[in-house]
Amino acid sequence: MFSEISVLIVDDSSLLRRVAKDKISAYRGITVIGEAVDGVDAVDKVNRLKPDVVLMDCEMPVMDGIEALRIIMSRDPGQKVIMFSNQTFFGAQATIKALEIGAIDFLAKPSGGLSELDGIINRLVAKIRFAKIKKERITHKKAAKGVADFDIGSIRLPKRNIQLIGVGSSTGGVKAALEIVPHFPANSPPVVWVQHMPPSFTTSFAHRLNSSSNIDFREGIDGDRLEQGKGYLAPGGKQIRVVKNRDDEYVLKIDEKLEKISGHKPSADSLFISMSEVTKGPEVLAVILSGMGSDGAKGLKMLHDKGAYVIGQNEDSCVVYGMPRSAKLIGAVDIEADVTVIPGIINKLLGK
């Protein structure tokens, strides 16, 4: 049985609040205990009502969802917040910022209006239930208790000539990425990154990664030749693979027509499987980060069996220990580490 979950809905649209409340309340074990019309109202009602989960719009009058989230998280870093976002450039930017601040997840508002709300309600309820049962770990508090002082030199790592880095992430991946990406050296081997996100959001995420990185990060384009010192984010709604051209160079193959793999598009499995097909193995470094489900495990196992080195984010620092756990259970992970330690391991493998 599901334990009772209390939800606060925050949106300036009275129609959306009413429809969302009716649909969410129809599910067993979920009770909408309040509604708020803007960020100021949200901060007050979170403080008074103590909801298990807050569903909050990014764009609102008086005080927007981002500023409200900052205040809420500063008072209670463990509060579970799921953001609603418009599928616009500014909506995507706000969502990336919200995930960076501490929102546990997000859902894009249906572009066709309320008539499409039924199409996302099951996913929303799944996220609400997950947010309730998750006892969130706070990375910086873990670091304060010794993780930041971890001696990278004490880890015995194989000597590798890394030529290609692949990364897969999902729920919790934005915060994890922003712990790792700033530490890539300027002459890093090419990095290909899959983050589960809709099409309108990966562009903003790529801009955010680029602004915090020593390497040139952007959305990948079909036919891109993979170059040293550059990072390539898989575009939302498309599958990404690494192939070789006639000159035996690694290039990206990006296809919108391909079906979902492991339930996702883009899929980490699509990336990792392709890497296993065009590399010898030992020249590859693969990383699997926080995320729900098992995407990436199959491809990582194929890479690992060919000699690639695989790093998994550990449970304590994951928002969701699904993808790393799945890879670990099938023997596809060489080492698990806190997300604050992973950059040091990567750089040691790169000889930095």
N, C-alpha and C positions, 0 to 999 in steps of 0.2 A: 504493500500500500504506500501511496505517496503521503508524506506529511504535509500539513496545511502550509501553503505558501502565500504570504501577503505581498501584494503588488501595489505600487503607486504609479499612476500614469501621468506623465507631464507633457502637455502639448497645448499650444494656443488654439487649436481647432477643436471646438466643442463637438463637432460631428465625428471627428476621428476618435476623440476620447470616448464618446458614447459607443461607437461601433466596436472599438478595440475592447472596451470593458465588457460588452455583451458577449463577444466571441471568446475572450479569454476566460471569463467567469463560467462559461459552459463546460470547461474542462474540470474534471474531478480534482479536488485538492488545491485549487487556486482561487484566491479571493482578492478582488480589487478593493483595497481599504481606503482609497482616496484618489483624488484627481487634483492636479495643479495646472494653472494656466500660463505660468511663466517661471523663469528661474528663481525669482525672489520667493514666489509662492512655493516652489519645489524645496528650496532650502529650509523654509519654515516647516513644511509638512514632513519632510524627512526627519527633522529634529523631533517633531511631536509624535508622529505615527510609528517611527522605527520600522519601515517596511523591510521585508527580506530582499526584495528586488525593486529597483526603480527603472521604469521605461521612460526615457527622456528624449524629447526632440532636441536637435542641435540648434535650430534656428527659431528663436522666439523673441517677442518684444520685451521691453523693460530690462530683463537680464536673460542673455541667451544660455543655451544648455552647457556650453563650454565653461563659462564663468561660474555657473551654478555647480558644475561638476568639480571645479577646482575647490570651491568652498566645502562641498560635501566630503570630498576625499581628504581635505586637510583636517576635517573634524573626525572622520572615521575612515581610514584607509581600507578597511575591510568591507565597506558598503558595496554591494553588488549593483552595478549600473549597466544597463543595456541601452545603447543610443539608437534613436530613429534618425535617419538622415535622408535628405533629398538627393536624388541621383543627378546632382549638378557638380560643376567644378568646385564651387565654394562649399557645397555640402560634403563633398569628398575630403576637402582640406580640413574641414571642421571635424570630421570623423577620425581622421588620422591623428589629429591633435587630441581628441577625446581618448583614444586608445593609448596614446602616449601618457596622458595624465593618469589614467587608471580605470577607464571603463573596461568591463570584462569582455564585451562583445558589441556588435552592432547589427542592425538590419536596415537595408535600403528601403525607403518607402516605395510602394508600387507606383511606377511612373504613370500607369493608367488610371490612378485614383483609387477610391475606396472599393470599386468593383473588383479589384485584384487582391484585396486584403486576404481573402480566403486562401489564396495561393501561398501566403507566407505565414499564416497563423500557426500551422503545425511546427514550423521551424522556430517560431517565436516561443511557443510553449516549451519546446525542447530546451531552448536556451534559458528560459525562466527556471525550469526544473533543475538544470545543471547549475545555474548560478546559486540556487538555494543550497544545494548539497556540497558545493565546493568550499573548502576551507582554504581561502586564498593565502598563499605565501607571499611575503613582501621581500623582494630581492635585496633591497638596500639594508633591511634589518638583518638578513642572513649574512650579508657582507660584513656588517658591523660586528658580527659574532665570530669572525675569523675567516670568512671566505675570501675577503679582499687580501688577506695576508698569506694566502695559500702559496706555497713555494712551487712555482712552475718547474723549477730546476729539479725538483724531486721526482717528477713524472718521467718515466723511461719511455721514450718514443722512438719509433724506427726512423732511420735516416731515409728521407724520401726526396725525390726531385719532382715536387708538385707542379703540374702544368695546368690543372683545371680544378676549380672548386664549384661544387653544387650544393645548394641549400634548399630545404623544404620546411615550410612553417604554415601555421593556421591560427586558430584562436590563441591569443597571447603572443603571436609572432611579431607584432609591431614593436612591442616593448623589448622583446628579445633582440630583434634586429638592431634597435638603437643602442643596445649594449655592445653589440659586436661590430657593426659596420664602421664606426669611427676608428677602429683599431687595425683595419686592413692597411698594410703598407702601400705607399704610392705605386710601387712596382709589383703589386700583387699579381699572381696569375689571374686570368679572367674568372669572374664569379657569376654564376647563373643561379638566380634565386626564384623559387616558386612560393608565393604567398596566396592563400585562398582568399580572393577578393573579386567583387564584380568588376566589369569593364571600366566603369566610370571612376573607380577608386584607385586602381593600380597606377595611373598616371600621377596622381597626387602623392602616393606612397613613394614612387620612384624619385620625385622631386625632393621629398623629405629625406630619403636615404642619401641622395646626392649632396644635400646641404650639410650633412653631418659626416661625410666621408672624405678620405684622402684620395679615393679613386673616383673616376667618372661613372656615376650610376644613372641609368635611364631605363625606360621600357625597351625591351628587345624588339627588333624589327626582323621580319623574315629575310634571311640572307646575310644578316650581320656576321662579319668575320670576328671571332672572339680574339680580343687583344689584351695584352698585359696592361694592368692598371685600369681596367674597366669592369663595371658590373652591369648585368643585364637582368631586369625584372620581367618575369613572365606577364604578358598582358592578360587582364581578366577576360574570361569568356573564350580563350584560345588555348590550344595545347602547344607546349613547347618541347622541342627535342634538340639534341646536339648531333649534327652529322658532319661528314667530311666532304670537302669539295675536291675538284680535280687536282688541286695543288697540295692535297693532303693536309689542309688547314681545317680547324674546327669552325663550323658555322652554325647559326641558328636556323632551325626549321620551325616556323610558327604557322599553325593551321586552325582556322575558325571552324572548319567543317568536321573535324574529328570529334567523335563522341566523348563523353565523360569517361575518365579512367579512374577507378577506385572512388567513384562518386564525385569527381571534381574536374573542373576545367577552368584554370590550368591545374594540372596534377603533378605532384612530386614524383609519382611513379613514372609518368611519361618522361620526365627529365632524366631520372636515374636509370631507367631501363635503356634509354637511348645512349647514355654515357657508357653503360656497360657493353654496348654493342660496338662502339667505335674507339674504345680505348683498350690498352693492355691491362689496365687496372691500377697498378702501383703509383701511377702518376696522378691519380685522382684523390682529392680530399672531399668527403661528403659530410654534411652536417644536417641533422634532423632536430627541429626545435618544437616548441610547444604547439599543440594542436589536437583537436578532437578526431577520433577515428584512427585509421591505419594507413592512410595514404603515404606512400614512400617506402614502406617496409619491403615490399616485393622487389622493387628496384634496388634498394640498398643491399638486400641479400645477394642479388646478382653481382653488384659492384664489389661487395665484400669478398665474395667467393673468388673473384678475379684478382684480389690483392689490394683493393682500394682501402684507404683508412677512413673509418666512420666515427664521427663524434655525435653523441646524443646528449641533449639537455636533460639534466636530472630532474627527478620528481619535485624536489623542494623548490626549484626555481621556475617550474612550469606553471602557467595558468591552467593548462590542461595537459596531463601526462598521458596522452593517448597515442600520438604518432611515435614519440620516442620509445614508449613502452612496447608497442607492437613490433618495432624494429629490434629492440633488445630481446624480446621473447623468442624470436626466430634466429638469434645468433648473428645479427647483422651489424652490431655496434661494438667497436673496439674499446671505447672509453666513454663513460658518462661523467658530466661535470656541471657544476653550477654555471649559469649563463655568464656570470662575471669572470669566470675562469676560462671559458671557451676561447676568448680572444688570445690569451697567452698561449694556449695549446696550439692554436692555429699558427701563430707567429713562430713558435718553436719548431713546428713541422716545416715551416717555410724557411727555417734557418735564420730568423731575425732575432 
